[in-house]
Each structure stands twice: as structure tokens, then as C-alpha cells.
Amino acid sequence: MTEQLISVLTRHPWVGSAQWDRKHGALMVRPTADAMAVRPAPGALVTEYLEHWRHVYEFVYSSDELRHGDDLDLSGWRASDTGAPFSREHMLEWIEHAVGLVRRGNPRFVLEIGCGSGLLVHRLHTFTRSYVGLDPAGPVVQRLRARQLPSVSVVQAAAHHLTDDRVTAAVGQLAPHGRPDCVLLNSVTQCFPDERYLTAVLDDALDLVAPGGTVVIGDIRNLATAYDFARWLERALGPGRAAEEIDRCAAARVDADEELLCDPRIFADLARRHPRSVRAAYYAKPMRADTELTRYRYDVVLTVDAPSSAPARTILWHDLPARDTAGRLRALADSVRRETTLVTGIPNALLDYESAEAVEPARVAAVLPTDYALLLDSADGRLLAAGRPEHQPDPTAWPDDPPNAFCNDPFARYLRRRMPEVLTDYLELLTTAPSLPPIAVVQESSAA
Ligand SMILES: C[S@@+](CC[C@H](N)C(=O)[O-])C[C@H]1O[C@@H](n2cnc3c(N)ncnc32)[C@H](O)[C@@H]1O
């Protein structure tokens, strides 16, 4: 009977090989390389994963519950620690920050990947000559099209369709030479299956953008602070538990995360490897409310063929001439007024509760002039820097911890669940076996 099950399984298009594992009492299946491929087009299993996220968002957008208006649909924006919607004020600050990141580059032609309900389209299109939005979720695409915003075109497409004819045609109609001067992905990378897909999409975006233009990747979930986030969440969800119990549950939570998390180093690596000259800047979230969005997410702006800039005077936060935080903030404000300054080593009070010198991101952001930004300090994920984005502390200096892991691998986790489900149904349909053994997936990491 096992032989017959193996023979049927190997006819399934997802299955490269199948064999009986006596030790585990399970049928072990290995997916085909074609089904796992990202390039030239997503294979069947990657497509299955992407479709799963499309359905998730079509469901999210089907509810009117958090729709405050056509230009403020906050569907899905709930806090993990309380389950309650994020406040409107907090989300407006979050939006304003993303809009500001795009507007720093002063783009005339924007291509937004994963534009959703248009939180950013509605606020950016008046500053641009034209705007193309892409999203795989049908209902929001219909809704945004129905808004008929001037010089805005919306295409139902996913990130990997960037070089497809219909996207190229939409961009070609609106941008001269078919090149946007900003490609924007805000709060989208968490839906990507793995590092391979992320890299392929960002490589396409960097190829496409006009010289001097930017690729803005906003609201990235931070892999470097994934355990901090999980512990914070565990403490909020089950207060009063022993530290070991919190740590154990946090580790399980990180392992079970179904979204893509990115270590900041991946963007430095991408910038270094890309054939065009690419400069990376890492922005911290400067919102006033203390939420997971402010604490554990960040933004990256990749600038292509950026002009070179004069160096800044660099000072450590600790060395600013002041006795307390208020004094340091005044010294920072004075210094940036007098000369181009980069202040590094600012402990983030939302992440480092121990340091007496720690300060909330919003307080630092509030004293900076508009050409400055609150950046991540590459020396340590809990440190901030204040400076002009072109003076981003050396992005190649990120600590190598954990080594080699640029992203987690939600795709591998999804396959371990989804393949056995589908293949069990398949065997039930095509065989007469009275009972079926468990099926497990043998898989090399898809990030390889
Ligand atoms: C959290 S929403 C963000 C929407 C919008 N960018 C914003 O900032 O309000 C994530 C969006 O990404 C879209 N999305 C999911 N997978 C995607 C993919 N592979 N390519 C492009 N967009 C995707 C979803 O349909 C959804 O609209």
C-alpha cells in the first residue's frame, strides 16, 4: 500500500520525491524546485502562499468596521497586545511619517506596490504629477479606481509583476521614459514569502527607478528585535509569569510568526550587491504613542545614484555637553543649527529601559530640522542616531547577530502545514487506503 501512496504522491505537481520514513512513521515529501521558484515567475507553491495573503487582505478590506472615510480606511490596524484598533491619531502620525519619507525625495512619478486602500495615495498624489498603485486585492483596487483621483492609475497586480506588460504600460503612460522616480512599498514586505522574493522585488525596483530616485520600504517588521517584541507581547498578554516562562513562550512565538521579518543588514547587503550605486538610510519610527509600530518597525530608503555629500561632525549622545536628557536635546538642537551634525549612540527609551540616558524617539524627532531625521544607529538595534539621511551611520557595520539570518522564513513554515493538508486530500481522492499515514515535508531552507 505504501508503494501505491508514493506512486500517487509523486504524480502531484508540487512533489519532487516521496519516500516512507520508517523511524517517524510518515511519508516524507520533497517539493519540486519549479514549485518553489521565485524567478522567472513564482512557482505553484510560492503562488499558493501569495494567494493566501491576497485572500487575507480581501477579507480584511471587506469589513467597514475601521473605515473612517474613503481616504482613511484603517481596516486591519489592530494592536497585537490589546487587540484594540490603534488610535486614529497614532495612525495619522504613522501615515504622516510615511508620506514625509516619500516627499523627502520630491518625486514627480510614484509607483506604489501594495497600495491597499490608498492611505498614502490619497495624501501623496497632489504632490506628484502621476501615481501608479498596484495591489493584488481586487476589492481595494476597484474602490480606489472608483475614486477617480486625478493622474492616478491603479492596477491589480502583486510586487513580482513589476516588469509585466500591464504594469510597464501603466507606468509608461504616466512617467516619461517609463521610470518612476520613487518606488514605494509601505507595510507590504511582511506579506512576502521569504528573502528570495523580497530580494527579487527590490532588485526589480532598483533597476526600474530613475537616476537619483528612491525605493522607499516602509514599516518593516524588524528581525533584530523580534525576541524583544515577542517578550513584550507575552508580558502584556500574560502578566505576572516567571521570566523563564515568558522567554519560552516568546521563543515559540518568534518561531511561529507567519509574517516576514527583515534584519536591517539585508538592505545594506542589497545596496552593496546591486549593479547601480545605491545608498541606504534607516529611519526609526518617530510617533508619540508607545506601540509595536513605534518600537519594532523601521523604514529604509534606498537612493539610486545619489550625489556625494560632505561629511558631518559626529558626536556621541553621551558626549553632548549636558547633564540630563532635556539638556542633551537642547545641545543637539544647538549643534545642528550651527553645523552639519550626526549624533549617534542615542539609547531608545522604548527599547532600553535600563539606560539613564535613554530618550523616546518622538522627543528627539521633535527637535530636529526638516532636513534631518531620526535614524537607526547601526552599532546596535536599540540605539538611535540623529542626522541627515545621507550621513546614516555606516550601514555595513550592523552587528552580525544572529549570524547569516537576514530574514525569517514564513514560507517554509507555511509549506510544512499546507503541503500535508493538500496531499492528504489528494490521496483520499485517488486511493482506496483505509487510513492514511502522516505526511511531512523535507525542505532545504527556501532562503538558500
Ligand atoms: C498592511 S497593507 C498596507 C497598504 C498600504 N501600503 C498602506 O501603507 O496603507 C498591505 C498591503 O499589501 C498588499 N500585498 C500583499 N501581498 C502583496 C504582494 N505580494 N505584492 C504586493 N502587494 C501585496 C495587500 O493586499 C495589502 O493591501
The ligand as an SDF file (V2000), in Angstrom:
LIG
                    3D

 27 29  0  0  0  0  0  0  0  0999 V2000
   -0.8310   46.4490    5.5360 C   0  0  0  0  0  0  0  0  0  0  0  0
   -1.4200   46.7280    3.9320 S   0  0  0  0  0  0  0  0  0  0  0  0
   -0.5730   48.2230    3.5190 C   0  0  0  0  0  0  0  0  0  0  0  0
   -1.2940   49.0260    2.4780 C   0  0  0  0  0  0  0  0  0  0  0  0
   -0.6320   50.3510    2.1190 C   0  0  0  0  0  0  0  0  0  0  0  0
    0.6740   50.1530    1.5680 N   0  0  0  0  0  0  0  0  0  0  0  0
   -0.5740   51.2780    3.3130 C   0  0  0  0  0  0  0  0  0  0  0  0
    0.5230   51.6580    3.7320 O   0  0  0  0  0  0  0  0  0  0  0  0
   -1.6360   51.6320    3.8270 O   0  0  0  0  0  0  0  0  0  0  0  0
   -0.5680   45.5100    2.9650 C   0  0  0  0  0  0  0  0  0  0  0  0
   -0.9640   45.5200    1.5200 C   0  0  0  0  0  0  0  0  0  0  0  0
   -0.0450   44.7070    0.7870 O   0  0  0  0  0  0  0  0  0  0  0  0
   -0.7590   44.0110   -0.2040 C   0  0  0  0  0  0  0  0  0  0  0  0
    0.0390   42.8280   -0.6020 N   0  0  0  0  0  0  0  0  0  0  0  0
    0.0640   41.6040   -0.0370 C   0  0  0  0  0  0  0  0  0  0  0  0
    0.9100   40.8010   -0.7020 N   0  0  0  0  0  0  0  0  0  0  0  0
    1.4490   41.5310   -1.6950 C   0  0  0  0  0  0  0  0  0  0  0  0
    2.3720   41.2570   -2.7600 C   0  0  0  0  0  0  0  0  0  0  0  0
    2.9580   40.0560   -2.8880 N   0  0  0  0  0  0  0  0  0  0  0  0
    2.6430   42.2380   -3.6420 N   0  0  0  0  0  0  0  0  0  0  0  0
    2.0690   43.4650   -3.4980 C   0  0  0  0  0  0  0  0  0  0  0  0
    1.1970   43.7770   -2.5280 N   0  0  0  0  0  0  0  0  0  0  0  0
    0.8840   42.8300   -1.6390 C   0  0  0  0  0  0  0  0  0  0  0  0
   -2.0790   43.6850    0.4590 C   0  0  0  0  0  0  0  0  0  0  0  0
   -3.1000   43.3900   -0.4650 O   0  0  0  0  0  0  0  0  0  0  0  0
   -2.3440   44.9390    1.2590 C   0  0  0  0  0  0  0  0  0  0  0  0
   -3.1090   45.8580    0.5430 O   0  0  0  0  0  0  0  0  0  0  0  0
  1  2  1  0
  2  3  1  0
  2 10  1  0
  3  4  1  0
  4  5  1  0
  5  6  1  0
  5  7  1  0
  7  8  2  0
  7  9  1  0
 10 11  1  0
 11 12  1  0
 11 26  1  0
 12 13  1  0
 13 14  1  0
 13 24  1  0
 14 15  1  0
 14 23  1  0
 15 16  2  0
 16 17  1  0
 17 18  1  0
 17 23  2  0
 18 19  1  0
 18 20  2  0
 20 21  1  0
 21 22  2  0
 22 23  1  0
 24 25  1  0
 24 26  1  0
 26 27  1  0
M  CHG  2   2   1   9  -1
M  END
$$$$
